[in-house]
Amino acid sequence: MFRSRLALLALLLSPFASMSPAEAHGSHGGGGESLEAGEFDFTPIITIEGHGGFDINLEGDPKHYAIDGMFGGVFEWGLDNGGSFAIEAAIGPALVWGEAEHFYGKVHIDDHDDDHEEDHDDHEEDHDDHEEDHDDHEEDHDDHEEDHDDHEEDHGDHDDHEGHDHGHDHSHDTDFKRTDIKGFLQARYAPNDRLSIALSWNPYYVTKDQGEDIQGLKNELGAKVTWALGDGDVNFALGDGIEDLVNGVYLSVDHRQGWESDGMYVGNYTDPRVGLGFTFGGDEISLMIEAGPRFYVPGSYAGLDPRTDLAGEIELSVPVGDATLFVHWQQTYSWEDAPGWGEGWQHHVGTGVTFTF
């Protein structure tokens, strides 16, 4: 029974890996035996993770890296019918190389593009008026042509700068930048051993202005429902076969909204997913795979229409005593090619260790 509930708890919580390494990977350690109704337990958790983001759908293939150290714990109460209620909190430093973590789908729009185009159109109109007086002002017209050529040259230079359409060159600079502060808070209610409902807050404090990063508090709010279709107990080391994989299938719906540190609303996305989780090997190595559409709605700042992307995640974890080693890979694909965004893949990979006490 303990193995079944522990595997199911890991299965239900694993989709949060992208938002909180402490919460996601710490859950593999559980809090010991499943709690009886009315029982309470607290489990301290420390997670150290190195991760990187690779936006290869953007011009210049920008990248960013970080090492996070999250310190926190899980407060859990046992409920009737095998249910539970848990509050998890964690906070710690995030060492940043390149740019800070950002909410999915953020684009860089430069108003100077529109202003420059408008000025150029006005200049063309003035040039047409000047052509009408060409016979009387030949010399002035030659001077104007020279100015116009200079303006065209400047416009060409501006075109070269239009990396804003698909990302900024600052992303190439992946030298160590600073140490930010990352946090996580989640409340999770599981009325039974198959259904889980969670609300989460992911604050991220940028410690100083640097490049595109603005000092201040970024915020992300999330809500998620996960429903296990089977009993969650799929362990090939105990004799389960391929036909038993159905017991590890789950469905989830995750909705998230994000704000930048200057208060700008970045947008929101909703991920309905189908997932599969199972264990194998004598040490109960856990593998989890999930995928589904991502319905993304950008904030008004972007001037872009809503779109549907493809998103998925693969996670592998190995318990070693009171620690859990993990590696996860998140991938998204977009078919949209628009200003500030590009068609193609984005990847996020991470690896680390979680200690439970």
N, C-alpha and C positions, 0 to 999 in steps of 0.2 A: 504494500500500500504506500509506504514511504517513497519507494522508487517511482511509482506511478505518479504520485502527486508532485514530486520534485521535477520529474520530466515535464509534466504538464505546466507547472509554474514557469519553468524556463521557456517553454513553448509560447505561453501567453505573453510573457514580457519581452521576448527577444526582438520583436519588431521595433522597440524603442531604442535599439542600439545606436541609431544615427543621432539621437537627441541627447542621450545620457549614457556614457559608458558605465558609470557607477551603477545606475539603476538597472541597465540591461544585463550587464555581466555579473554584477553582484548577486542578481537573483538566482544564478546557477548554484550559488552556495546556500540559498534558502536561508532559513533561520533555524535549521535543525529539523526536528520532527514537525509534521503538520500540527497546527494548533487546534485544540479542542475548543468548543464554544465557550467564550468567556476568558480564555487564556490570552496572555500578552507576551510579546517577545520583542527584543531590540537587538539588531545585528549591525555592528559597526562595519563599514566598508571603505576600502581604499582602492582606487583604480588609477593606474598609470597607463596612458595610451599615447602612441605616436600615430599621426594620421596625415594624409595629404589629399588635396583636391586637384583634379585635372580637368579643366574646362576646354576640351579639345574641339568643341563646337564653336568656340570663339576665336577670332583672329589673333594669331600669336600664341595660341595654346597656353593661356595663363595658368599658373600653378600656385598653390600655397600649401604650407606645411605647419604643423603645430605639435607640441608635446603637452599633454594635459595631465595634471595631477589632481584628482578629485577625492575629497575626504568627506565622508558623511555616514549615513546609516539608514536602516529601515525599521520603522515602528509598525508592528503588525498585531492585529487582534483577530482571534478566532471567532467565527460565527456559526450558526446552525447550518445543517445540511452540507458540511464540509466547506463552507464559504469563508471569506476573510476580508478584512479591510486593512489597507496598508498606506502609510505615508512615508515617502522617501525623500531625503534632502541631501544635497552634496554641493560643495563649493571648493574651488581651488585655482591655482595659477594655470595660465595657458601661454606657453612660450611660442611666439609667433615668428615665422619666417615668411616673407612675402606679405600678403594681406590677411586680415582677420577673416574668420568664418563669416559667411553671409547667408541670408535667407535665400532659398532656392529661387532662381528666375530673375534675380536682380539684374537690371540693365543700367548702362551708363548713357545718359542722354545729355548732349551739350546744346544749350539754346543758341550758342554762337553760330551753329550750323544754319539755323533759320534766319538769324539776323544778317549773316553774311550773304546769303542767297538773296534776301530782300534788297540789301544795298547794291548787290550786283545787278539786279533787275532794274533798280532806279538808275543806275549808271548806264545801262543799255538804253533806257528810255531817253535819257539826256543825250546820249550819243546819236539817237535817231533824230532828235530835234536839231542837233548840231549839223547833221547832214543836209537839212533843208537850207541852211545858210552857208553851204559849202563854198559857193562861188565868191561870196563877199568875205569869207573868213578862212581862206585856204591855210594860212600859216597857223591860225588857232586850231584848225582841224588836225593838222599834223601833230601839234603838241598834244591835242586831246587823244589822238590815236596812240601816241607814246604812253600817255597816262593810262589809257585803256589796256595797252599791252602789259604795263606794270601791274595793273589790277588783275588781269588774267593770270599773270605769273603768281601773284599773291594767292589767287583763288586756287591755282594748281597746288601751291604749297599747302593750302588748307585741305585740299583733297587728300594729300599725303597724310595729313593729321587725322583723317576721319577714321582712325582706329576706334573712335567712339562707337561706330556702328556695330562693332563686334568685340569690344573689349579695349582695355587700356594697356599701353606699353609698360606702365609701372608694374604690371603683373609679372614681367620678366625678372624683376629684381627680387630674388628669393633669399637675400641675405637676412640674417637675424635682425628683427625690428625692435621688439619690446616684449614685455610680459603683461598680458591682460588678465582679467579675472572672469571665470566661468562658473555658472551656477545651474542648479537643477532642483525643481520641486515637483513632486507628483503625488496625487491622491488616487488610489486604485481600490475599486470595490468589485469583489467577486462573489456573487450570491451563491454560486456552486462551483464545482471543479471544471466547468466547461465555458462559463461566460465571465468576461472581464471588462470592466468599464473604467477608464482612466482619464483624468484631467491633469495637464502638465503645464509648467511655466519654465522656460529656458532663458534666463537673463544672461547677458554677456556684456561686460564692461570694457570698453576700449580706453586705455589709460592715457593716450595722448593723440593729438592730431598727427597724422602721418600718411602721405599719399592720399588715397581715396578714403582712408579710415578717419572718422571724426570722433573726437573724445566724447564719451557719454555712454549711456546704457542702451544696448540693443535688447529687444524683447521678442519672444516667440511664445504664443499660446497654442495649446493643442488639446484635442479631445479624441479618444480612440475607443472603439468597441471591438473586442475579439471574441470569436465564438469557435470553440473546438468541436469539430464534427464527430471525432472519435474520442477514445478515452486517453489519448496522448501517450500511451505506453507502447512504444515501438522500439525494441532493443534486439538487434540481430545477434548480439552475444548470448541472448537467452533463448535462441531458437526461433525467433520470429522470421517470417519469410516475406517476399515481395508483396504477397497478397495482403499482408498486415499493414502496409503503408497507409491504407485508408484511415487507420486509427490515428495517424499523425497529421491529418489534413485539418486546416483551420481557415476561417474567413475573418477578415478584418476590414474596418473602415477607419481611416485616420484623417483628421482635418486639422490644418495648421495655418496660422496667420503670423506675419512678421512685420516688425517696425525697425527702422534704422536708428542709430544713436542720436540723430538730429530730429527724431520724431516722425520722419517720413514713413508713410504706410507703403510697404513693399508689395504686398499682395497676399493671396492665400491659395492653398491647394488642398485637394481632397484625393486620398489614395484608397480606393477599394482594392483589396488584394486577396489572392488565394495563396496559402502557404503550406509547407510540408516540413515537419520536424521529426527527427528520429535519432536514436543513439546506436552506436556500434562499438565493438572492441571491449576488452576486459575493463578498461578504465572509463567506460561510458562516454566516449567521445560523441559530442552532439553536433549535428549538422542541420541547418535550417535554411530553407530556400523559399522565397516568395516573390511574386510579381503581379503587376496589374496596371491599369491606366492611371495617369495623374492628370486631374482636371485643375488646371492652373489659371488663376484670374489675377493679372498684374494690377498694381496700383495705378491710379490715374496719372501719376508722374510720368509713366512710361509711354503713354499714348498708344498702347498696343491692345489688341483684342484678346479675349480668353482663348486658350488653346488646350489641346489634349496631348500629353506626352506619355511615354512608356517608362515605368520605374520598377526596379526590383532590388533585391538584396540577397546575398549569400553570407552565412555566418558559420564559422567552425569554432568550437570551444572544447577545451580539454581540462577536466579537473585534476589538480595535482595537490593533494592534501587539502589545506584550507584556501588554496589559491585556484584560480581559473585562468588559463591562458586562452586568448581568443584572437581571431582575425576575422574581419568582415569586409565585404566589398559591395558598395552601393553603385548602381548604374542607372542613368536616365538617358532617354533618347528623345529628341525633339525633331519634328518634321517642319518646324517653322523657321524661315529665314527672314528676319526683320531687323530694323535698326536696333542695335544693342543686343541682338540675339542671333544665333546661327543654327543651322540645321546640323544635327549630329549628336555625339555622345558627350556626357559628362560623367566622370568617375570620382568616387571617394573611397579610399581604402584606409584601413586602420588596423593596428595590432597592439596588444598590450596584455596586462595582467590585472586581475582583481583579487584582492585579499579580503576574506571575511573572518571575523573574530567572534 
